[in-house]
Structures are given as C-alpha cells and as structure tokens.
Amino acid sequence: MNGSLSVSGVVTTGQPFNDAYRYMDWLLTVPLLLIEIILVMDLSDEETSSKAWQLGSAAALMIILGYPGELILEQSELGNRWIFWCLAMLPFIFIVYTLIVGLANATAQEPDENVRKQIRTAQYMTVLSWLTYPIVYVLPMCGLSGSNAVVAIQMGYCVSDIVSKCGVGFLIYGITNAKSKALKNGLLQNSNM
C-alpha cells in the first residue's frame, strides 16, 4: 500500500485537502449570498444592480486574493501568507462597510418593521459569521503547524460556512416569505413596479 494507512476502508494518502474545492465553492456562493441580501431590500432597479455588482465583484476579488495564501503553510513562508491575508482584507472591509453603513439608510426605509429587523439581522449575521474566516486564515501564523493547522483550518471554515450559508439562507427565506405574504395581502407596495 506504499505506506498508506487504511481505517475502515478509508485510505490515507498523505496528501493535504485540496483547498481549491473550498475556494471554488466560495467563488460561486459568497457573491450570491450578498446578492440575496440586496435582492430582498426595497432598492431601485439601478441601485439593486449597482450594489449587486459591487458586492459580488468585491466578494470574488476577496476570494481570489486569499487563495494563494491559503496554500502556504510552511512556517518559513508565513510572511507571504500575511501578504495575501492583507490583500483579501481590502475587499472584505469594503463588503462589511457596505452591509453595515452603506445600506443602513435603505434598511431603515423598509416599511415593514419585522422585515426591517430581519434584513438588519441578515446583514449583521453575515458580518459576524464572516469575521471568523480571517481569524481561521491566520491560525498557522499563530503557531499551529502541520496536521494541527490543517484540521483547525478545515473545522473553522466548516463551522463558518454552516453559519454564514445556512443561517443567513434561512433568514433570507424568512424575509422573502414575509414580503410575499405582505404583497399577497396588499400590505406592501412593490417599489420596483
């Protein structure tokens, strides 16, 4: 078996997890998560398109900039990992600012108080769950190495993904459901009509 270990039919290869899979997933889903938040807000067609492109592009750029650093785990090369972390943080900060500050007026103008609270919760939950990603990214720079670093990184990203994708996804579902009911009952005027 060339030195491989078999446990319950699973054969270890000695090869680390291919982070390209996770980053490809993020490249597809992260911009969409942000666009979902934009789509449930009462923005004009022009502002919806503009914000969706801005946030979607910033998310893609953040992921593209972070990926090369993710491949660096050797202690002697961690300085380069910091560079990619810093580069990825620039679009990250733009996204956080836009969600919390840049869209604050639009969120406050939501006519239904319950929906307004749910949108604000989705914005803050996105930001709070996303704050875990840059922390997980720096674990190797905080002294974790080898398999301990790999396991901690993968576990951290999995927990973050569950909160940011499933949690925010359920919030978005709740917002769209509430808005659909309000439209059906004639309580909400669709500003885009």
C-alpha positions in Angstrom: 0.0 0.0 0.0 3.0 2.3 -0.3 3.0 3.2 3.4 -0.7 4.2 3.4 -2.9 3.5 6.4 -6.3 2.0 6.0 -9.0 2.6 8.6 -12.5 1.2 8.0 -11.9 1.2 4.2 -10.6 4.8 4.2 -7.1 5.0 2.9 -4.9 8.0 3.9 -2.8 9.3 1.1 -0.7 11.8 3.0 -1.9 14.5 0.6 -3.5 17.5 2.2 -7.1 18.6 1.5 -7.2 20.5 -1.8 -8.3 24.0 -0.8 -9.2 24.7 -4.4 -12.5 22.9 -3.8 -13.5 25.1 -0.9 -12.4 28.3 -2.7 -14.3 27.3 -5.9 -17.4 26.8 -3.7 -16.9 30.2 -2.1 -16.3 31.8 -5.5 -19.8 30.6 -6.5 -21.7 31.0 -3.3 -20.3 34.0 -1.5 -21.2 36.6 -4.1 -24.7 35.0 -4.3 -25.2 35.3 -0.5 -24.5 39.0 -0.7 -26.7 39.5 -3.8 -29.6 37.7 -1.9 -29.4 40.4 0.8 -29.6 43.1 -1.9 -32.5 41.5 -3.7 -34.7 41.4 -0.6 -34.3 45.1 0.1 -36.5 47.8 -1.4 -33.9 49.4 -3.6 -34.5 50.9 -7.1 -33.6 48.7 -10.0 -30.5 50.8 -10.7 -29.3 50.6 -7.1 -30.0 46.9 -6.8 -27.9 46.2 -9.9 -25.1 48.6 -8.8 -24.9 47.1 -5.3 -25.2 43.6 -6.5 -22.3 44.1 -8.9 -20.2 46.0 -6.3 -20.6 43.4 -3.6 -20.5 40.4 -5.9 -17.3 41.6 -7.5 -15.7 42.5 -4.2 -16.5 39.1 -2.8 -15.0 37.4 -5.8 -11.9 39.6 -5.6 -11.6 38.8 -1.9 -11.6 35.0 -2.6 -9.2 35.3 -5.5 -6.7 37.3 -3.4 -7.0 34.9 -0.4 -6.5 31.7 -2.3 -2.7 31.8 -3.0 -2.0 32.5 0.7 -4.2 29.6 1.8 -1.7 27.2 0.0 1.2 28.5 2.2 1.6 26.5 5.4 5.3 26.3 5.8 6.5 28.2 8.8 9.3 29.9 6.8 6.8 31.2 4.2 4.1 32.5 6.5 5.2 36.1 5.8 3.8 35.6 2.3 0.5 34.3 3.7 0.2 37.5 5.7 0.5 39.5 2.4 -2.4 37.6 0.8 -4.4 38.0 4.0 -3.9 41.7 3.9 -4.8 41.9 0.2 -8.0 39.9 0.8 -9.0 42.1 3.7 -9.3 45.2 1.5 -12.4 43.9 -0.4 -13.6 42.3 2.9 -13.6 45.7 4.7 -15.5 47.2 1.7 -18.1 44.5 2.0 -18.5 44.9 5.7 -18.7 48.7 5.4 -21.3 48.4 2.6 -23.5 45.9 4.5 -23.5 47.8 7.8 -23.0 51.5 6.8 -23.6 51.8 3.1 -27.0 50.1 3.2 -28.1 51.4 6.6 -30.5 54.1 5.1 -32.1 51.6 2.7 -32.6 49.1 5.5 -34.1 51.8 7.8 -36.6 52.7 5.0 -38.0 49.2 4.8 -41.7 49.8 5.5 -42.4 46.6 7.5 -40.7 46.7 10.9 -40.4 42.9 11.2 -38.8 42.7 7.7 -36.5 45.6 8.5 -35.3 43.8 11.6 -34.8 40.5 9.7 -32.8 42.3 7.0 -30.6 44.0 9.6 -30.2 40.6 11.3 -29.1 39.1 8.0 -26.6 41.9 7.4 -25.1 41.6 10.9 -25.1 37.8 10.9 -23.3 37.8 7.6 -20.6 40.2 9.0 -20.3 38.3 12.3 -20.0 34.9 10.7 -17.6 36.3 8.1 -15.3 37.7 10.8 -14.4 34.1 11.6 -12.8 33.5 8.2 -9.9 35.9 8.6 -9.3 34.5 12.1 -9.2 30.9 10.8 -6.9 32.1 8.0 -4.3 33.3 10.4 -4.2 30.2 12.6 -0.9 29.0 11.0 0.6 32.4 11.8 -0.4 31.9 15.5 1.8 28.8 15.9 -0.4 26.0 14.6 1.5 23.8 12.2 1.3 20.6 10.3 -1.8 18.5 10.7 -3.0 20.6 13.6 -3.2 23.7 11.4 -4.9 21.8 8.6 -7.5 20.3 10.9 -8.2 23.6 12.7 -8.5 25.5 9.5 -10.9 23.0 7.9 -13.0 22.7 11.1 -13.1 26.5 11.4 -14.2 27.0 7.8 -16.8 24.3 8.1 -18.4 25.9 11.1 -18.2 29.4 9.5 -19.8 28.0 6.3 -22.7 26.5 8.1 -23.5 29.7 10.0 -23.0 32.0 7.0 -24.7 29.9 4.4 -27.4 28.0 6.2 -28.1 30.6 8.9 -28.3 33.6 6.5 -30.1 31.5 3.9 -32.9 30.8 6.4 -33.1 34.5 7.3 -33.4 35.4 3.6 -36.1 32.8 3.2 -37.9 34.3 6.2 -37.7 37.8 4.6 -38.9 36.7 1.2 -41.7 34.7 2.8 -42.8 37.7 4.9 -42.6 40.0 1.9 -44.6 37.6 -0.3 -47.3 37.3 2.3 -47.5 41.1 2.6 -47.7 41.5 -1.2 -50.4 38.9 -1.3 -52.4 40.8 1.4 -51.8 44.1 -0.3 -49.9 45.5 2.6 -46.7 46.1 0.8 -46.3 48.2 -2.3 -43.6 46.9 -4.7 -41.5 50.0 -5.4 -40.0 48.3 -8.5 -43.3 48.0 -10.3 
